[in-house]
Amino acid sequence: MKPAASIDLSIVVPLYNEERNVVPLFDELTSALRHTGQAYELILVDDGSTDQTFSRLIAVQSSDPHVRVIRFTRNFGQTAAFAAGFFHARGAFVVTLDGDLQNDPADISRLLAYVGNFDVVCGWRKDRKDSYLTRHLPSVAANYLIGVVSGIRIHDIGCSLKVFRADIVKRLKLRPGTHRYLPVLASALGARITEVAVNHRPRQFGESKYGLSRTFGVIVDLVRLRRMMRDAADPAGDVPVLYEIATILEQTPQT
């Protein structure tokens, strides 16, 4: 593994009760990232899981020096998991995706092809594989409204598969629930944003953590979205403590 200073990609993945997905996710990510030819690290964040997620993470981390594991003291939510990953990321670019295997790691290289011209590259689940009435249709409405309010018009702001320039995403001051607006918040820092159609797969194991309640939350957030953008980009602004770390597992990079 290359020294920390020469890492190209930091892959940040939040996990909450995803015990059956840990090993196949690791295998798919490893295969996909080796094909990119980039030096990488996997930052797998256990957001207070109560199943065997952490024990599975211990196993993959001990087998591969690319893997770094962050374990929270309890469940703090996805914004906190992303924030911890961003803080600890050492790569020039940060890739985010969900840990439920619905995002396809093979699409990472497709997004990376655009980073020369853009600061944020968003995945677009053009052919979604989940419920039309409870997930897809509300998402279409939410994306449209977010675009109207923010001026950032992309089809699928909720897709977790994204690539960010690290010096952009590390400057964002996140607050609870703001992970779903990362491209919009980054635009307040002048980020250039595009989107690329990506594969979306049905969930195989575990249960979705989201439903209609998240869509209702987005509607409430629209009232304060402009302020959220200003706060996220304010270098003098305060930010609440989002998480507590119980354990960090990593191997010392070799020079």
LOBAMAR-25740 format. One record per atom (N, C-alpha, C, O): residue in one letter; x, y, z. Coordinates in steps of 0.2 Angstrom, whole numbers, padded with zeros to 4 digits, always signed. Each point is the difference from the previous one (the first is absolute). Example, Ala and Ser with C-alpha at 12.3 -4.5 7.8 and 13.67 -1.06 7.14 Angstrom:
<rs>
A+0066-0028+0039A-0004+0006+0000A+0004+0006+0000A+0005-0001+0003S-0007+0006-0007S+0004+0006+0001S-0004+0005+0003S+0003+0006+0001
</rs>
This chain:
<rs>
M+0004-0006+0000M-0004+0006+0000M+0004+0006+0000M+0005+0000+0003K-0007+0005-0007K+0004+0006+0000K+0000+0005+0006K-0005-0001+0004P+0009+0005-0003P+0000+0005+0006P-0007+0004+0000P-0002+0001-0006A+0000+0001+0012A-0006+0004+0000A+0000+0006-0005A-0005+0001-0003A+0010+0002+0002A+0001+0006-0004A-0002-0001-0007A-0002+0004-0004S+0003-0010+0002S-0001-0002-0007S-0006-0004-0002S-0001-0003-0005I-0004+0003+0010I-0006-0003-0001I-0004+0004-0005I-0001+0006+0001D-0002-0009-0006D-0004+0003-0005D-0008+0001+0003D-0003+0005-0001L+0001-0011+0003L-0007-0001+0001L-0002-0002+0007L+0003-0005+0003S-0007+0008+0001S-0003-0002+0006S-0007-0002-0001S-0004+0004-0002I+0002-0010+0003I-0007-0003-0001I-0003+0000+0007I+0002-0003+0005V-0007+0007-0004V-0003+0001+0007V-0007-0004-0001V-0004+0002-0004V+0003-0007+0009V-0006-0004+0000V-0003+0000+0007V+0003-0003+0004P-0009+0006-0003P-0004-0001+0006P-0003-0007+0001P-0003-0002-0005L+0003-0001+0010L-0003-0007+0001L-0004+0000+0007L+0003+0002+0005Y-0009-0004-0006Y-0004-0001+0006Y-0004-0006+0000Y-0005-0001-0004N+0007-0004+0008N-0003-0007+0000N+0000-0003-0008N-0006-0002-0002E+0011+0002+0000E+0001-0003-0007E+0005-0006+0000E+0004-0001-0005E-0005-0004+0010E+0005-0005+0001E+0001-0004-0006E+0005-0003-0002R-0011+0001-0002R+0001-0004-0006R+0003+0003-0006R+0001-0003-0005N-0001+0010+0005N+0002+0004-0005N+0008+0001+0000N+0003+0002-0005V+0000-0002+0011V+0007+0002+0001V+0005-0004-0005V+0003+0004-0003V-0003-0010+0003V+0005-0004-0004V-0001+0001-0007V+0004+0002-0004P-0011-0003+0001P+0000+0001-0007P+0001+0007-0002P+0002+0002-0006L-0004+0003+0010L+0002+0007-0001L+0008+0001-0001L+0002+0003-0005F+0001-0005+0010F+0007+0000+0000F+0003-0003-0006F+0005+0003-0004D-0007-0009+0002D+0002-0004-0006D-0001+0004-0006D+0004+0001-0005E-0010+0002+0004E-0002+0004-0006E+0004+0006+0000E+0003+0002-0006L-0002+0002+0011L+0004+0006+0000L+0007-0001-0002L+0003+0003-0004T+0000-0009+0007T+0007-0001-0001T+0001-0002-0007T+0005+0003-0003S-0009-0007+0000S+0000-0001-0007S+0000+0006-0005S+0003+0001-0004A-0008+0003+0006A-0002+0006-0004A+0006+0005+0000A+0002+0003-0005L+0001-0002+0011L+0005+0005+0001L+0007-0002-0002L+0004+0004-0003R-0003-0010+0003R+0006-0003-0003R+0001+0002-0008R+0005+0001-0003H-0011-0001+0000H-0001+0001-0007H+0001+0007-0002H+0002+0002-0006T-0002+0003+0011T+0000+0007-0001T+0008+0002-0001T+0001+0005-0003G+0003-0009+0006G+0007+0001+0000G+0002+0006+0005G+0006+0002+0000Q-0011+0000+0004Q+0002+0005+0005Q+0001-0003+0007Q-0002-0005+0002A+0007+0009+0002A+0001-0002+0007A-0006+0002+0004A-0002+0006-0001Y+0000-0011+0005Y-0007+0002+0003Y+0000-0003+0008Y+0005-0004+0002E-0010+0007+0001E-0001-0003+0007E-0008-0001+0001E-0003+0004-0003L+0001-0009+0006L-0007-0001+0002L-0001+0002+0007L+0003-0002+0005I-0007+0007-0004I-0002+0003+0007I-0007-0003+0001I-0005+0003-0002L+0004-0008+0006L-0006-0003+0002L-0002+0002+0007L+0003-0002+0005V-0009+0005-0005V-0002+0003+0006V-0006-0003+0003V-0006-0001-0003D+0007-0003+0009D-0005-0003+0003D-0004+0005+0005D+0002+0002+0005D-0008-0001-0007D-0004+0005+0003D-0004-0003+0006D-0006+0001+0000G+0009-0004+0004G-0003-0003+0006G-0004-0006-0001G-0006-0001+0003S+0008-0003-0008S-0004-0006-0001S-0001-0005+0006S+0005+0000+0004T-0010-0003-0004T-0002-0005+0006T+0000-0007-0002T-0001-0005+0004D+0003+0004-0011D+0001-0007-0002D+0007-0002-0001D+0004+0003+0004Q-0002-0007-0008Q+0007-0002-0001Q+0004+0004-0005Q+0005-0002-0002T-0007+0008+0000T+0003+0004-0005T+0007+0001+0003T+0005+0000-0005F-0004+0002+0011F+0007+0002+0002F+0005-0006+0000F+0006+0001-0002S-0008-0007+0004S+0004-0006-0001S+0002-0001-0007S+0006-0003-0001R-0011+0004-0003R+0002-0001-0007R+0005+0005-0003R+0005-0002-0004L-0006+0008+0007L+0005+0005-0002L+0007-0001+0002L+0005+0001-0003I-0005-0004+0010I+0007-0002+0002I+0003-0005-0004I+0006+0001-0001A-0009-0006-0002A+0002-0005-0004A+0003+0003-0006A+0006-0002-0002V-0010+0006-0002V+0003+0003-0006V+0006+0005+0001V+0004+0000-0004Q-0005+0004+0009Q+0006+0004+0002Q+0006-0003+0001Q+0006+0002-0002S-0006-0008+0006S+0006-0003+0001S+0003-0004-0006S+0006-0002+0000S-0010+0001-0005S+0003-0003-0006S+0002+0005-0005S+0003-0003-0005D-0004+0009+0006D+0002+0005-0006D+0002+0007+0003D-0004+0003+0003P+0010-0001-0004P+0002+0006+0003P-0003+0006-0003P+0001+0006+0002H-0005-0007-0008H-0003+0006-0003H-0006+0002+0004H-0003+0005+0000V+0000-0009+0005V-0006+0001+0004V+0002+0003+0006V+0004-0002+0004R-0008+0007-0002R+0000+0004+0006R-0008-0001+0003R-0004+0002-0004V+0004-0003+0010V-0007-0001+0003V-0001+0005+0005V+0004+0001+0005I-0009+0003-0005I-0002+0004+0006I-0007-0002+0003I-0005-0002-0004R+0005+0001+0010R-0006-0003+0004R-0002+0006+0004R+0004+0002+0005F-0011-0001-0005F-0003+0005+0004F-0002-0003+0007F-0001-0006+0000T+0000+0010+0005T-0002-0002+0007T-0007-0002-0001T-0002-0005+0004R-0002+0008-0008R-0007-0002-0001R-0002+0002-0007R+0004+0003-0004N-0010-0004+0002N-0003+0003-0006N-0001+0007+0000N-0004+0003+0003F+0008+0001-0008F-0001+0007+0000F-0003+0002-0007F-0002+0006-0001G+0001-0010-0004G-0003+0001-0006G+0005+0001-0006G+0006+0000+0001Q-0008+0000-0007Q+0004+0000-0006Q+0004+0007-0001Q+0006-0001-0002T-0009+0006+0004T+0004+0006+0000T+0007+0000+0004T+0005+0002-0002A-0006-0005+0008A+0006+0000+0005A+0005-0005-0003A+0006+0001+0000A-0009-0007-0003A+0005-0005-0003A+0004+0003-0006A+0006-0001+0000F-0010+0005-0004F+0004+0003-0006F+0005+0005+0003F+0006+0001-0002A-0008+0003+0007A+0004+0005+0003A+0007-0003+0003A+0005+0003-0002A-0006-0008+0005A+0006-0003+0003A+0004-0003-0006A+0006+0001+0001G-0009-0004-0006G+0004-0002-0005G+0004+0005-0004G+0006+0000-0002F-0009+0006+0001F+0003+0006-0003F+0006+0002+0004F+0005+0002-0003F-0006-0001+0009F+0005+0002+0005F+0006-0004-0001F+0006+0003+0000H-0007-0009+0000H+0006-0005+0000H+0003-0002-0007H+0005-0003+0000A-0009+0005-0005A+0002-0001-0007A+0007+0003-0001A+0001+0006+0001R+0003-0010-0005R+0007+0002-0002R+0001+0001-0007R+0005+0002-0002G-0010-0004-0002G+0000+0000-0007G-0001+0007-0003G-0003+0004+0003A+0005-0003-0009A-0001+0006-0004A-0008+0001-0002A-0002+0005-0001F-0001-0011+0000F-0007+0000-0001F-0003-0005+0005F+0002-0005+0002V-0009+0007-0001V-0004-0004+0005V-0006-0003-0004V-0003+0004-0003V+0003-0011+0004V-0006-0003-0004V-0005-0002+0006V+0003-0003+0005T-0009+0004-0006T-0005-0003+0005T-0005-0004-0003T-0001+0000-0006L-0001-0005+0010L-0005-0005-0002L-0003-0003+0006L+0003+0000+0005D-0009-0003-0006D-0004-0004+0005D+0003-0006+0001D+0004-0003-0004G-0005+0000+0010G+0003-0007+0001G-0005-0006-0001G+0001-0005+0002D-0007+0007-0005D-0005-0005-0001D+0001-0004-0007D-0005-0004-0001L+0010+0005-0003L+0001-0003-0006L-0005+0002-0006L+0000-0003-0005Q-0004+0008+0007Q-0004+0003-0006Q+0004+0004-0005Q-0001+0000-0006N+0006+0004+0009N+0005+0003-0004N+0004-0005-0003N+0002-0004+0004D+0000+0005-0010D+0005-0005-0003D+0007+0003+0000D+0001+0005-0004P+0004-0008+0007P+0007+0002+0000P+0003+0001-0007P+0004+0004-0001A-0006-0008-0003A+0002+0000-0007A-0001+0007-0003A+0004+0002-0005D-0009+0002+0007D-0001+0006-0003D+0005+0006+0003D+0000+0005-0003I+0004-0007+0008I+0005+0005+0002I+0004+0003-0005I+0001+0006-0001S+0002-0010-0004S+0004+0002-0005S-0003+0004-0005S+0003+0005-0003R-0010-0006+0002R-0004+0004-0004R+0000+0007+0002R+0000+0005-0004L-0001-0004+0011L+0000+0007+0003L+0006+0003+0000L+0001+0006-0001L+0005-0010+0002L+0006+0003+0000L+0002+0003-0006L+0005+0004-0001A-0008-0006-0005A+0002+0002-0006A-0001+0008-0001A+0002+0003-0005Y-0007+0000+0009Y-0002+0006+0000Y+0004+0005+0005Y-0001+0006+0000V+0005-0008+0004V+0003+0004+0005V+0005+0005-0002V+0001+0005+0003G+0001-0006-0009G+0005+0005-0003G-0004+0007-0001G+0003+0005+0000N-0009-0005-0001N-0004+0006-0002N-0005+0002+0005N-0003+0005+0000F+0002-0010+0005F-0005+0002+0005F+0002-0002+0007F+0005-0004+0001D-0008+0008+0004D+0002-0001+0007D-0004-0005+0004D+0002-0003+0004V-0008+0002-0007V-0005-0005+0003V-0003-0004-0006V-0003+0004-0004V+0003-0010+0004V-0003-0004-0005V-0005-0005+0004V+0002-0004+0004C-0008+0005-0006C-0006-0003+0003C-0002-0006-0004C-0001+0000-0006G-0001-0006+0010G-0003-0005-0004G-0007+0001-0001G-0003+0003+0005W+0000-0005-0010W-0007+0001-0002W-0003-0007-0001W+0001-0004-0005R-0005+0002+0010R-0004-0007+0000R-0005+0001-0005R-0006+0000+0002K+0007+0000-0009K-0005+0001-0005K-0005-0005+0000K-0006+0001-0002D+0008-0008+0003D-0005-0005+0000D+0000-0003+0007D+0004-0005+0002R-0008+0008+0003R+0000-0002+0007R-0003-0007+0001R-0005-0002-0004K+0008-0002+0009K-0003-0006+0001K-0003-0001+0007K+0001-0005+0004D-0005+0010-0002D-0004+0000+0006D-0007+0002-0001D-0002+0002-0006S-0002-0001+0011S-0007+0001-0001S-0001+0007-0003S+0003+0005+0001Y-0007-0005-0006Y-0002+0006-0004Y-0004+0005+0004Y+0002+0006+0000L-0007-0009+0004L-0004+0005+0004L+0003+0003+0006L-0001+0006+0001T+0005-0010+0002T+0003+0002+0007T+0007+0003-0001T+0002+0003+0005R+0001-0005-0010R+0007+0002-0001R+0002+0004-0006R+0002+0006+0000H-0004-0008-0006H+0001+0003-0006H-0004+0007-0001H+0003+0005-0001L-0009-0006+0001L-0004+0006-0001L+0001+0006+0005L+0001+0005-0003P-0001-0007+0009P+0002+0006+0005P+0007+0003-0001P+0001+0006+0000S+0004-0010-0003S+0006+0002-0001S+0000+0005-0006S+0004+0005+0000V-0008-0007-0005V+0000+0005-0006V-0003+0007+0002V+0003+0005-0002A-0008-0006+0006A-0003+0007+0003A+0005+0004+0004A+0001+0006-0001A+0003-0010+0005A+0004+0003+0005A+0006+0003-0004A+0002+0006+0001N+0001-0009-0006N+0005+0002-0004N-0002+0007-0004N+0004+0004-0001Y-0010-0004-0002Y-0002+0005-0003Y-0001+0007+0004Y+0003+0005-0002L-0005-0006+0008L-0001+0005+0005L+0007+0003+0002L+0001+0006+0001I+0003-0011+0001I+0007+0002+0002I+0003+0004-0006I+0004+0005+0002G-0005-0007-0008G+0003+0004-0005G-0003+0007-0001G+0004+0005-0001V-0010-0004+0002V-0003+0006+0000V+0002+0005+0005V+0002+0006-0001V-0001-0009+0007V+0002+0004+0006V+0008+0002+0000V+0002+0006+0001S+0002-0011-0003S+0007+0001+0000S+0003+0002-0006S+0005+0003+0000G-0008-0004-0006G+0003+0002-0006G+0004-0006-0003G+0003+0001-0006I-0002-0006+0010I+0004-0006-0002I-0005-0005-0003I-0003-0004+0004R+0003+0003-0010R-0005-0005-0003R+0003-0006-0002R+0003-0001-0006I-0003-0004+0010I+0002-0007-0002I-0006-0005+0001I-0004+0002+0004H+0004-0007-0007H-0005-0005+0000H-0001-0004+0007H-0005-0002+0002D+0011+0001+0001D+0000-0005+0006D+0005+0002+0005D+0005-0003+0001I-0007+0008+0003I+0004+0003+0005I+0001-0006+0006I+0005+0001+0003G-0010-0005-0003G+0001-0005+0006G+0004-0006-0002G+0001-0004+0005C+0002+0003-0011C+0004-0005-0001C+0007+0001+0004C+0003+0005-0001S-0002-0010+0005S+0007+0000+0004S+0006+0000-0004S+0005+0002+0002L-0005-0005-0008L+0006-0001-0004L+0002+0006-0003L-0004+0003-0005K+0009+0000+0007K+0002+0007-0002K+0008+0000+0001K+0003-0004+0003V+0000+0009-0007V+0007+0001+0001V+0001+0007+0001V-0003+0005-0004F+0007-0003+0009F+0001+0007+0002F+0008+0001+0000F+0004-0004+0001R-0002+0010-0003R+0006+0002+0001R+0001+0001+0007R-0004+0004+0004A+0009-0007-0001A+0001+0000+0008A+0000+0007+0003A-0003+0002+0005D+0006+0003-0009D+0001+0007+0003D-0006+0003+0000D-0001+0006+0003I-0004-0008-0007I-0007+0003+0001I-0004-0003+0005I-0003+0004+0005V+0002-0011-0004V-0004-0003+0004V+0003+0001+0008V-0004+0000+0004K+0010+0000-0004K+0003+0001+0007K-0002+0007+0003K+0001+0001+0006R-0002+0004-0010R-0002+0007+0002R-0007+0001+0002R-0002+0004+0004L-0002-0009-0005L-0007+0000+0001L-0001-0001+0008L+0002-0004+0003K-0007+0009+0000K-0001-0001+0007K-0007-0003+0000K-0006+0003-0001L+0006-0010+0002L-0007-0004+0000L-0003+0001+0007L+0003+0000+0005R-0010-0001-0006R-0004+0000+0006R-0005-0006-0001R+0000-0003-0006P-0003+0000+0011P-0004-0006-0001P-0005+0000-0005P-0003+0005-0001G+0003-0010-0004G-0005+0000-0005G+0003+0003-0006G-0004+0000-0005T+0009+0003+0004T+0002+0004-0006T+0004-0004-0005T+0002+0002-0005H+0000-0008+0007H+0003-0005-0005H-0003+0000-0007H+0003-0001-0005R-0010+0001+0005R-0004-0001-0006R+0001+0006-0004R-0002+0000-0006Y+0005+0006+0008Y+0000+0006-0004Y+0007+0001-0002Y+0002+0006-0001L+0003-0010+0002L+0007+0001-0001L+0002+0004-0006L+0003+0005+0000P-0006-0007-0006P+0002+0004-0006P-0003+0007+0000P+0004+0005-0002V-0010-0004+0005V-0002+0007+0001V+0004+0004+0005V+0002+0006-0002L+0000-0009+0007L+0004+0003+0005L+0007+0002-0003L+0003+0005+0001A+0000-0010-0005A+0006+0001-0004A+0000+0006-0005A+0005+0004-0001S-0011-0003-0002S-0001+0006-0004S+0001+0006+0003S+0002+0005-0004A-0003-0004+0010A+0001+0006+0004A+0007+0002+0000A+0002+0005+0002L+0003-0010-0003L+0007+0001+0000L+0002+0001-0007L+0006+0000-0001G-0010+0000-0004G+0001+0001-0007G+0002-0006-0004G+0003+0000-0005A-0005-0006+0008A+0001-0006-0003A-0003-0001-0007A-0006+0002+0000R+0009-0005-0004R-0002-0002-0007R-0003-0007+0001R+0003-0004+0002I-0010+0004-0004I-0003-0007+0001I-0003-0003-0006I-0003+0004-0005T+0003-0010+0004T-0003-0004-0006T-0003-0006+0003T+0001-0002+0006E-0004-0002-0010E-0003-0006+0002E+0001-0005-0006E+0000+0002-0006V+0000-0009+0008V+0001-0005-0005V-0005-0006+0002V+0000-0002+0006A-0003+0000-0011A-0004-0006+0001A+0004-0006+0003A+0005-0002-0003V-0008-0001+0008V+0003-0006+0003V-0004-0006+0001V-0007+0001+0000N+0009-0007+0001N-0004-0006+0002N-0003+0001+0007N+0003+0003+0004H-0009-0006-0004H-0003+0000+0007H-0003-0007+0000H-0003-0003-0004R+0005+0000+0010R-0002-0007+0001R-0005-0002+0006R+0000+0004+0004P-0004-0009-0005P-0005-0001+0006P+0004-0002+0006P+0006-0003+0000R-0008+0005+0006R+0003-0002+0006R-0001-0008+0001R-0005-0003-0001Q+0011+0000+0003Q+0000-0007+0000Q-0001-0002+0008Q-0003-0005+0001F+0007+0008+0003F+0000-0002+0007F-0002+0006+0005F+0001+0006-0002G-0004-0007+0007G-0002+0005+0005G-0006+0004-0002G-0003-0002-0005E+0002+0008+0008E-0006+0004-0001E+0002+0007-0001E+0005+0003+0003S-0009+0000-0007S+0001+0007-0002S-0001+0004+0007S-0004-0001+0004K+0008+0006-0003K+0000+0005+0006K-0004+0006-0002K-0001+0004+0005Y-0002-0004-0011Y-0004+0007-0002Y-0006-0002-0003Y-0002-0006-0002G-0003+0011+0003G-0007-0001-0003G-0002+0007-0001G+0003+0005-0002L-0010-0004+0002L-0003+0006-0002L+0002+0005+0005L-0001+0006-0002S+0002-0007+0008S+0002+0005+0005S+0006+0004-0002S+0000+0006+0002R+0005-0009-0005R+0005+0004-0003R-0002+0005-0005R+0003+0006+0000T-0008-0008-0004T-0002+0005-0005T-0004+0006+0003T+0001+0005-0002F-0005-0007+0007F-0003+0006+0004F+0005+0004+0003F-0001+0006+0001G+0007-0009+0002G+0005+0004+0003G+0003+0005-0005G+0002+0006+0001V-0001-0008-0008V+0003+0004-0005V-0005+0006-0001V+0003+0005-0001I-0009-0006+0001I-0005+0005-0001I+0001+0005+0005I+0000+0006-0001V+0001-0008+0007V+0001+0005+0006V+0006+0004-0001V+0001+0006+0001D+0004-0010-0003D+0007+0003-0001D+0000+0006-0006D+0004+0004+0000L-0009-0005-0005L+0000+0005-0005L+0000+0007+0003L+0002+0005-0003V-0006-0004+0008V-0001+0007+0003V+0007+0003+0002V+0001+0006+0000R+0003-0010+0002R+0007+0002+0003R+0006-0002-0004R+0005+0001+0002L-0007-0003-0008L+0006-0003-0004L+0005+0006-0002L+0006-0002+0000R-0008+0008-0002R+0005+0005-0001R+0004+0002+0006R+0006+0001-0001R-0009-0001+0007R+0004+0001+0005R+0005-0006+0002R+0006+0001+0002M-0008-0007-0003M+0004-0006+0000M+0006+0001-0004M+0006-0002+0002M-0007+0004-0008M+0006+0001-0005M+0005+0006+0003M+0006-0001-0001R-0009+0006+0003R+0004+0005+0003R+0004-0002+0006R+0006+0001+0000D-0009-0005+0004D+0003-0002+0006D+0006-0005-0001D+0005+0000+0003A-0007-0005-0008A+0005-0005-0002A+0007+0003-0003A+0005-0003+0001A-0006+0009-0004A+0006+0003-0003A+0003+0005+0004A+0005+0003-0002D-0008-0001+0008D+0003+0005+0004D+0006-0002+0004D-0001-0004+0004P+0007+0007-0006P+0006-0002+0004P+0000+0002+0007P+0004-0003+0004A-0008+0007-0002A+0000+0003+0007A-0006-0003+0004A+0000+0001+0006G-0004-0005-0009G-0005-0003+0003G+0001-0006+0005G+0005-0004-0001D-0009+0003+0006D+0001-0006+0004D-0004-0006-0002D-0004+0001-0004V+0006-0006+0006V-0003-0007-0002V-0001-0004+0006V+0005-0001+0004P-0010-0002-0004P-0001-0005+0006P+0004-0006+0000P+0002-0002-0006V-0001-0001+0012V+0004-0006+0000V-0005-0006-0003V-0006-0001+0003L+0008-0002-0008L-0005-0005-0004L+0001-0007+0003L-0005-0004-0001Y+0011+0002+0004Y+0001-0007+0001Y+0005-0001+0005Y+0004+0005+0002E-0004-0011+0001E+0006-0002+0005E+0003-0006-0003E-0004-0005-0001I+0010+0004+0001I+0003-0005-0003I+0003-0005+0006I+0003+0002+0005A-0005-0008-0006A+0002-0005+0005A+0006-0004-0002A+0005-0001+0005T-0004+0000-0011T+0006-0004-0003T+0002+0002-0007T-0005+0002-0004I+0011-0001+0003I+0003+0001-0007I+0005-0006-0001I+0004-0001+0004L-0006-0003-0009L+0005-0006-0002L+0003+0002-0007L-0003+0002-0005E+0010-0002+0005E+0004+0001-0006E+0007-0002+0001E+0002-0001+0006Q+0001-0001-0012Q+0007-0002+0000Q+0004+0006-0002Q-0002+0004-0004T+0008-0004+0007T+0004+0005-0002T+0003+0000-0007T+0002-0005-0002P-0004+0010-0002P+0003-0001-0007P+0007-0001-0001P+0004+0003+0004Q-0002-0006-0009Q+0007-0002-0001Q+0003+0005-0004Q-0003+0002-0005T+0009+0001+0006T+0003+0004-0004T+0005-0003-0006T+0003+0003-0004
</rs>
